[in-house]
Amino acid sequence: MSGNALRVLMVEDSAADAELERRHLTKAWHEVLLRRIARAEEMQEALADHDWDLIIADYAVPGFGAIPALALLKQSGRDIPFLIVSGTITDETAVEAMRAGAHDYILKDNLSRLVPAIRRELQEAVTREHNRQMEAVLQLQIAALNSAANSIVITDQDGTIQWVNAAFTKLTGYAAAEAIGQNPRVLKSGEHDNQFYQDMWCTVLSGAAWRGEVINRRKDGSRYVEEMTITPVRSREGAISHFVAVKEDISERKQAEEVRATLAAIVDSSGDAIIGEGLDGIILSWNQSAEGLFGYSAKEAIGQPISLIIPPDPFNEEVEFLARLRSGEPIHQYETLRRDKSGRSFDVSLTIAHSK
């Protein structure tokens, strides 16, 4: 409706009946924009060219009528309240009309029901439109969750799985139909003790989010590491009704961290002085043997230019080294001079490689 105006498409062959119905409508609406039609072609044109708040149809119009009009409305895909107003209508006919999509029927000798029926159907049309919009939003949200890269699991307040997305299946090997109705404990690997899970459960039941790393087990028995956040969801009344868990597979990252930690331990325990240097000549890492050889602690050396340990005489070598390294050329067992914290110069053999 536009303001207090009511736009009505009326399927009626009697001008007198149409005028009578219009008078009833003007008692409730300041302006009634009414178009009376009596043929299918007119209705098709009207539905294509205009927006209507309401359709009122006589059940029996010569060559047309309510049932054919309902069929045209259905073909148009429009949701417009449709009321049958007829002189006579049997129960059987009324049932047929309601099955065809009519929202209500009124006898012409009882038009006092017309305005209340219209008000009710207009409100229900608003409700249906609202529900359609909410359903569209819900479907969009589900599609977004389903296409998310991270695994998402929704459980009820008891921990029973209610919904999982496609990433969950990819991560765990469990299809949605296999997971729904199960408890997430089906993923337990045995790597965590009961206290770990009790602390997790107590945190989320208190209303706080839980974040941490969990070692879980896939359907095929293989283990993986996930970074998980569990967030409680509250009902309108404020009680916790669901939990949403977002899981990211960090197995490769953890493996890479372990490799880096192992390499760092090897470097740090090496008997050779090993120094990490950027192509800008800034010291990036400094192992224990470098501390012993040069006298500078890692804290003192890291972030300083490599000139810290190069005597003035062979300094031009460093410019040449960096140029060669930028081109990808390694330097093997090059003998030169270096100096320690006390200023003492001494001979060293260098091996330098570019780490990509």
Secondary structure, 3 states (H helix, E strand, C coil): CECCEEEEEEECCCHHHHHHHHHHHHCCCCEEEEEEECCHHHHHHHHHHCCCCEEEECCCCCCCCHHHHHHHHHHHCCCCCEEEEECCCCHHHHHHHHHHCCCEEEEHHHHHHHHHHHHHHHHHHHHHHHHHHHHHHHHHHHHHHHCCCCEEEEEECCCCEEEECHHHHHHHCCCHHHHCCCCHHHHECCCCCHHHHHHHHHHHHCCCCEEEEEEEECCCCCEEEEEEEEEEEECCCCCEEEEEEEEEECHHHHHHHHHHHHHHHHHHHCCCCCEEECCCCEEEEECHHHHHHHCCCHHHHCCCEHHHHCCCCCHHHHHHHHHHHHCCCCEEEEEEEEECCCCCEEEEEEEECCCC
